[in-house]
């Protein structure tokens, strides 16, 4: 410390007097300022402080009920489709039995309608035979016209009964279909009582415990999507004006400043805003800035999945001119 302090004072005096400090000392000071995020390595590179974030997913139950089991712990990595929690399904199981009983009832109704069709067909056959015989007798002047009219009316009535019976069969088919649909609906509801992970991710929060009664749509756990990790920067207009989607970027994180993480610009806010209070930048807070999202490539996240930590602070860098080469201190450097 006794040796470093005079050097720092000497550099300060030289800067104050406008003198040019030694090249090595200036390079050391520049690297310190760059590491601290107090200045950019080049005039064509802009930087801002930020923190690592990941897309979070609230995994909720579709129906209200009592939580019977939570099968994951905070920090655990779960696969898509893995069971996270189970809600009590006894009530739904009872409804399923009722729905299946309705199917049986609909099938019995259809069987009765089919029997009525057979009976109506027989009645039509008898009525048709009677009508034909009466028609012949009336032609021979043996039967009266009234008898023929009665036979005709009986035939029409039998045919109407047959049509009604056939409609009852169709109605029975519809009742069976509706009952089967009700069974499937209850089965889907029972399946929804088993809460499953929609994506592969890490459990960030375990929000409810077994025995608790939750409302419909209440999150049970919060997952972090480990394939969507990013850092938000807040940059002034002169830094954002030439940026575009898919431009390269760099991240240097506070816990591992010896590494340079590659990233890409995936979003640029179309509207300016005041710098959020949680973000410290070089400029005054009253200055309007644009939010820029830097996303880490998925293949890199898969390789270093166990090391992904949200909330880690760091500095993000973007180039105002994509043709400018990255300086040596911002060349990609990853752990082996």
C-alpha positions in Angstrom: 0.0 0.0 0.0 2.9 2.4 0.7 4.2 1.8 -2.8 0.8 2.0 -4.6 -0.4 5.2 -2.9 2.4 7.5 -4.3 1.9 6.0 -7.8 -1.8 6.9 -7.6 -1.0 10.4 -6.4 1.6 10.8 -9.1 -0.9 9.8 -11.8 -3.5 12.1 -10.3 -1.1 15.0 -10.4 -0.1 14.2 -14.0 -3.7 14.1 -15.1 -4.5 17.3 -13.3 -1.6 19.1 -14.9 -2.5 17.7 -18.3 0.8 15.8 -18.6 0.9 12.4 -20.3 1.4 9.6 -17.7 3.6 6.6 -18.5 2.0 4.2 -21.0 2.0 1.2 -18.7 0.4 3.2 -15.8 -2.2 4.6 -18.2 -3.0 1.2 -19.5 -3.4 -0.1 -15.9 -5.7 2.8 -15.0 -7.8 2.3 -18.2 -8.2 -1.4 -17.4 -9.3 -0.6 -13.8 -11.9 2.0 -15.1 -13.1 -0.5 -17.7 -13.5 -3.2 -15.1 -15.4 -0.9 -12.9 -17.7 0.2 -15.7 -16.6 3.8 -15.4 -15.5 4.1 -19.0 -15.5 2.2 -22.3 -12.5 0.6 -23.8 -13.0 2.4 -27.0 -15.1 5.4 -28.1 -17.1 3.1 -30.3 -18.1 0.8 -27.4 -20.8 1.7 -24.9 -21.3 0.0 -21.5 -23.7 0.1 -18.7 -24.2 -1.8 -15.4 -26.8 -4.5 -15.1 -27.6 -7.8 -13.6 -28.2 -11.3 -14.9 -31.8 -12.2 -15.2 -33.7 -15.2 -16.5 -37.3 -15.6 -17.7 -39.4 -16.8 -14.9 -42.5 -19.0 -15.2 -45.2 -19.2 -12.5 -46.4 -22.8 -12.6 -50.0 -22.6 -11.3 -52.9 -25.0 -10.7 -55.8 -24.7 -13.0 -58.4 -25.6 -10.4 -58.8 -24.8 -6.7 -58.1 -27.5 -4.2 -55.9 -28.7 -1.4 -52.2 -29.4 -2.1 -51.5 -33.0 -1.2 -47.8 -33.0 -2.2 -45.0 -30.8 -3.6 -42.4 -33.0 -5.2 -39.6 -30.4 -5.9 -37.2 -28.3 -3.9 -35.8 -24.9 -4.4 -32.8 -25.0 -6.7 -33.7 -28.3 -8.3 -33.6 -28.6 -12.0 -36.7 -30.2 -13.4 -37.5 -31.5 -16.9 -40.5 -30.5 -19.0 -43.5 -32.6 -18.1 -42.0 -33.6 -14.7 -44.6 -33.7 -11.9 -44.1 -30.7 -9.5 -47.2 -30.9 -7.2 -50.3 -32.9 -6.7 -53.7 -31.6 -5.6 -56.3 -33.7 -3.9 -58.4 -35.4 -6.6 -61.0 -37.3 -4.5 -63.8 -35.0 -5.5 -63.0 -35.2 -9.1 -62.7 -39.0 -8.9 -66.3 -39.1 -7.6 -67.4 -36.9 -10.5 -65.7 -39.3 -12.9 -67.8 -42.2 -11.5 -70.9 -40.1 -11.9 -70.0 -39.3 -15.5 -69.4 -42.9 -16.3 -72.8 -43.8 -14.8 -74.3 -41.3 -17.2 -72.7 -43.1 -20.1 -74.3 -46.4 -19.0 -77.6 -44.6 -18.6 -77.3 -43.2 -22.1 -76.5 -46.6 -23.5 -79.6 -48.1 -21.8 -81.7 -45.3 -23.3 -80.4 -46.1 -26.7 -81.1 -49.8 -26.2 -84.7 -49.0 -25.3 -85.0 -46.8 -28.4 -83.6 -49.6 -30.6 -86.2 -52.0 -29.2 -88.9 -49.4 -29.9 -87.7 -49.2 -33.5 -88.1 -53.0 -33.9 -91.6 -52.8 -32.5 -92.5 -49.9 -34.7 -91.1 -51.7 -37.8 -93.3 -54.6 -37.0 -96.3 -52.3 -36.6 -95.6 -50.8 -39.9 -95.4 -54.2 -41.5 -98.8 -55.2 -40.1 -100.4 -51.8 -41.1 -99.0 -52.1 -44.6 -100.4 -55.7 -45.0 -103.8 -54.5 -43.7 -103.8 -51.6 -46.0 -102.9 -53.7 -49.0 -105.6 -56.2 -48.3 -108.2 -53.6 -47.6 -107.3 -51.8 -50.8 -107.9 -55.0 -52.8 -111.2 -55.7 -51.1 -112.3 -52.1 -51.7 -111.4 -52.5 -55.4 -113.7 -55.6 -55.5 -116.4 -53.6 -53.7 -116.1 -55.9 -50.7 -114.7 -53.4 -48.3 -116.0 -49.9 -47.8 -114.1 -46.7 -48.5 -114.1 -46.0 -44.8 -112.3 -49.2 -44.1 -109.7 -48.3 -46.6 -109.3 -44.8 -45.1 -108.9 -46.4 -41.6 -106.2 -48.8 -42.9 -104.4 -45.9 -44.6 -104.5 -43.8 -41.4 -103.2 -46.8 -39.3 -100.3 -47.2 -41.8 -99.3 -43.5 -41.6 -99.5 -43.7 -37.8 -97.2 -46.7 -37.7 -94.7 -45.0 -40.0 -94.7 -42.0 -37.8 -94.1 -44.2 -34.7 -91.2 -45.8 -36.6 -89.7 -42.4 -37.4 -90.0 -41.3 -33.8 -88.3 -44.5 -32.6 -85.5 -44.0 -35.0 -85.1 -40.4 -33.7 -84.9 -41.7 -30.2 -82.0 -44.0 -31.3 -80.2 -40.9 -32.7 -80.9 -39.1 -29.5 -79.4 -42.0 -27.6 -76.3 -41.8 -29.7 -76.1 -38.1 -28.9 -76.5 -38.8 -25.2 -73.8 -41.4 -25.3 -71.5 -38.9 -27.1 -72.3 -36.2 -24.5 -71.7 -38.5 -21.6 -68.4 -39.7 -23.0 -67.4 -36.1 -23.5 -68.2 -35.4 -19.9 -66.1 -38.4 -18.8 -63.1 -37.0 -20.9 -63.7 -33.5 -19.4 -63.5 -34.9 -15.8 -60.4 -36.9 -16.8 -58.7 -33.8 -18.1 -59.6 -32.0 -14.9 -58.1 -34.8 -12.9 -55.0 -34.6 -15.0 -54.8 -30.9 -14.4 -54.8 -31.5 -10.7 -51.3 -33.0 -11.3 -49.2 -29.9 -11.8 -46.4 -30.5 -14.3 -43.4 -28.4 -15.4 -44.2 -26.7 -18.7 -40.5 -26.2 -19.5 -37.1 -27.4 -18.3 -35.9 -25.1 -15.6 -34.6 -24.5 -12.1 -37.0 -24.1 -9.2 -36.6 -20.6 -7.9 -39.4 -20.4 -5.3 -41.6 -23.1 -3.7 -44.6 -21.0 -2.9 -47.0 -23.5 -1.2 -46.8 -26.5 1.0 -48.9 -29.7 1.4 -52.1 -29.2 3.2 -52.7 -25.6 2.0 -55.9 -24.8 0.1 -55.2 -22.7 -3.0 -57.5 -20.9 -5.4 -57.6 -21.6 -9.1 -54.7 -20.1 -11.0 -52.5 -19.8 -7.9 -48.8 -20.5 -8.6 -47.3 -23.4 -6.7 -43.7 -22.9 -7.8 -41.7 -20.4 -9.9 -39.3 -21.8 -12.5 -36.4 -20.1 -14.1 -36.0 -20.8 -17.8 -32.3 -21.6 -18.1 -32.4 -21.2 -21.9 -33.4 -17.6 -21.6 -30.8 -15.7 -19.6 -30.1 -12.1 -20.2 -28.9 -8.7 -18.9 -30.8 -5.4 -19.4 -28.7 -2.3 -20.1 -30.0 1.3 -20.1 -28.1 3.2 -22.8 -28.4 6.8 -24.1 -29.7 7.5 -27.6 -26.2 8.0 -29.2 -25.3 4.4 -28.1 -28.6 2.9 -29.2 -29.0 4.7 -32.6 -26.8 2.3 -34.5 -27.6 -0.9 -32.7 -29.7 -3.6 -34.3 -31.0 -7.1 -33.3 -28.4 -9.9 -33.3 -25.5 -7.4 -32.8 -22.7 -8.9 -30.8 -22.2 -7.9 -27.1 -20.1 -8.8 -24.2 -20.7 -9.3 -20.5 -18.2 -9.1 -17.6 -19.7 -10.3 -14.3 -18.5 -9.0 -10.9 -17.8 -12.5 -9.4 -15.7 -13.6 -12.4 -14.1 -10.5 -13.9 -11.4 -12.6 -15.5 -13.9 -14.0 -18.0 -15.7 -12.3 -20.9 -19.1 -13.8 -21.8 -20.4 -13.4 -25.4 -24.0 -12.2 -25.8 -26.3 -10.8 -28.5 -28.7 -7.9 -28.6 -32.1 -9.4 -28.7 -34.3 -6.3 -27.9 -34.1 -2.6 -28.1 -36.9 -0.6 -26.5 -38.6 1.7 -29.0 -39.4 4.2 -26.2 -37.0 6.2 -24.0 -37.4 6.1 -20.2 -35.7 7.4 -17.1 -33.0 5.1 -15.7 -34.5 2.8 -13.1 -33.4 3.4 -9.5 -32.0 -0.1 -9.2 -29.5 0.6 -12.0 -26.4 2.8 -11.5 -25.0 4.4 -14.6 -22.4 6.9 -15.4 -24.8 9.6 -16.5 -27.3 11.4 -14.3 -30.6 9.7 -13.6 -32.6 12.5 -15.3 -31.2 11.6 -18.7 -33.5 9.5 -20.9 -32.2 6.1 -21.8 -33.3 3.1 -23.9 -33.5 -0.5 -22.5 -31.4 -2.9 -24.4 -31.6 -6.7 -23.8 -28.4 -8.7 -24.1 -29.1 -12.5 -24.3 -26.6 -15.2 -23.7 -26.5 -17.9 -26.4 -28.4 -21.1 -25.5 -25.6 -23.5 -26.4 -23.4 -21.6 -23.9 -26.1 -21.8 -21.2 -26.4 -25.5 -21.7 -22.7 -25.9 -21.3 -22.5 -23.9 -18.1 -26.0 -24.5 -16.8 -24.9 -25.3 -13.2 -23.2 -21.9 -13.0 -26.1 -19.7 -14.1 -27.1 -17.4 -11.2 -29.7 -14.7 -11.5 -29.1 -11.4 -9.7 -25.4 -11.4 -10.4 -24.2 -7.9 -11.2 -21.9 -7.0 -14.0 -21.2 -4.7 -17.0 -22.6 -5.1 -20.5 -20.8 -3.8 -23.6 -22.1 -3.1 -27.1 -20.5 -1.6 -30.2 -21.8 1.5 -31.8 -20.2 0.4 -35.0 -20.4 -3.4 -35.7 -17.3 -3.2 -38.0 -15.1 -2.2 -35.0 -13.1 -5.0 -33.6 -13.4 -5.8 -29.9 -10.4 -4.6 -27.9 -8.2 -7.2 -26.3 -9.8 -6.9 -22.8 -13.3 -7.7 -24.4 -12.3 -10.7 -26.4 -14.3 -13.8 -25.4 -12.8 -15.7 -22.6 -14.6 -18.6 -21.0 -13.6 -21.2 -18.4 -12.3 -24.5 -19.8 
